[in-house]
Amino acid sequence: MAKTKQETRRSTQIIIAISIAIICLLLSGISIYFYLSLKGLNEEIIKHKEDLNIINETLNEKQTNLDSLIQTKEDLDNIESKIDEIKSIYFTNAVKAEELARSGQANFKVCYLTFDDGPYSKTTPGFLDVLEEYDVQATFFCLEKEGVDDIYKREKMNCHTIANHTASHAISYIYSNIDLFINDLLENRKFIEDLLGIKTDVMRFPGGSPQVSYSGLNSAAMVERLREIGYGYIDWTLTTGDGGGPTYLTPEQFMHNVTDYSSEFDVISVLMHDYSTNTLICLPDMIEELTAQGYIFLPLSYDAPIVRK
Ligand SMILES: [Zn+2]
């Protein structure tokens, strides 16, 4: 039986409705699929952004560390000039301190501890340990010696003054004429400058300045020659007696050779030798006693008033 027209139209409408429903379902499915995919992608992008932020923060941190390392390296490259700068300020203040002590305007006295004839590999490190322990700077009147480079360098690094005591200390030879003496002194200046980069400008005559005239040389002419080559010189106010005094003295007597007389001065230079174990033994007590007497300890410099020019 043939379908009526009405039935055919109805069937067509149903088919169209079903088709539309299927298409709608398909579109919804596709939309949901794309929505979920986009959501996942978005979450991934957010995560990558967070990772990127962490990487940026780490990079910034590393850059800051690098900048700081570069600055430290520059500081280290310039350490020698920085030390020289600080030393120069320190010596200027030391000179002012001596001037104040001399004028009676200070509530302290000034002591220059000086050690001659070194360095000695066996004994000098002990002296440097004591000075370091008491945070005291002194002056070392050095000779030209091989095999003790590390001690010269430690004296420099501990901010002691390195001064010139001639290369050889050979008294009968160097005092035979002024030229020989000056050459020996200049040889030691070159030795110290080559080793430490320090141009010494303070010296002490082996045996003291009277040794010049004892040896038959003209003292005034000698001092003039020293002036020409930029040296000042210094003798000493007091000594422990370790440079050839009686050998039976105890470390305590060595100390009293200094501390029994120091109270009558405002500025003193103390002569010692860094080969003397007696001096090494009494050094801590001497520093404490001189401190109790109101002394501060300074390293010598060319401009110090006690240095004769
Ligand atoms: Zn000497």
Boltz pocket constraint, residues with backbone or C-beta under 6 A from the ligand:
constraints:
  - pocket:
      binder: B
      contacts: [[A, 116], [A, 117], [A, 165], [A, 169], [A, 205], [A, 206], [A, 207]]
      max_distance: 6.0
